[in-house]
Amino acid sequence: MANDTTATSSPAPDLKILWTRLALFVAVVGTLGSLHLSIQMELKACPLCYYQRSFIMAAAGILAFGMFLPGVPAAGQTVLALVPAFAGGAIAAYHSYLEFTGVLECPKGVTGVLVAPRESLLVYVLLLAALLGDLFQRGVYVMQGIGAMLLGLVFCISCARSVAPLPPEAPGSELKGCRKPVQTKT
């Protein structure tokens, strides 16, 4: 009996498609995580959280609908998804910085290990890695991708500058969303 592996072996996966699908998977996980924070954990989104959640949902929507639109190049979907992904990632970095420096106090996220802004930042880092991997793997629309990230940065700055300061919380109140650290009078 001859050993014929050609009939049973499958073709090598197309890396170009894998990057896009990985990005979609990460964006969907981020979307589900944000919904879990609001619905299951009953946390209230501060304005920065809200922007991060909106941008991850926008990236997921672009990537999901792009898969089902014939004639739309996958590389074009990547560039379009880079705008909300970069905007949300930059806001998550800023939000994490505010929490790290003690300007804000934020609740634990889905994992119960990291605070919500740092979990968001981790999701955005993974999403951006997948999108940039796809962009550079394909080697097309690279300049447009850089422009998309710059536009995302403009969106981030616009959103961050529009956020009003959070009102102070009463001492002893439960942490159900991001807030200024509670100051106890001594």
Number of C-alpha atoms within 10 A of each C-alpha: 3 4 5 8 8 8 6 7 8 8 7 6 8 8 13 16 15 14 22 26 18 17 29 23 17 22 29 19 15 24 23 14 21 26 15 15 20 14 11 11 13 12 19 16 17 16 17 21 21 13 21 30 21 16 26 30 21 20 28 25 16 20 23 19 10 20 17 9 10 8 8 11 11 20 23 16 20 28 26 20 30 28 26 28 32 28 28 33 27 24 28 28 19 18 24 21 15 16 22 15 9 12 13 17 18 25 20 20 20 17 10 10 10 15 19 26 27 21 21 28 21 17 23 28 19 17 29 21 15 21 27 21 19 25 27 14 13 16 11 14 15 15 12 15 23 16 15 22 22 16 17 24 21 16 20 26 15 12 16 17 9 11 11 8 9 12 8 11 14 11 11 9 8 9 16 16 18 24 19 17 17 15 11 8 5 3
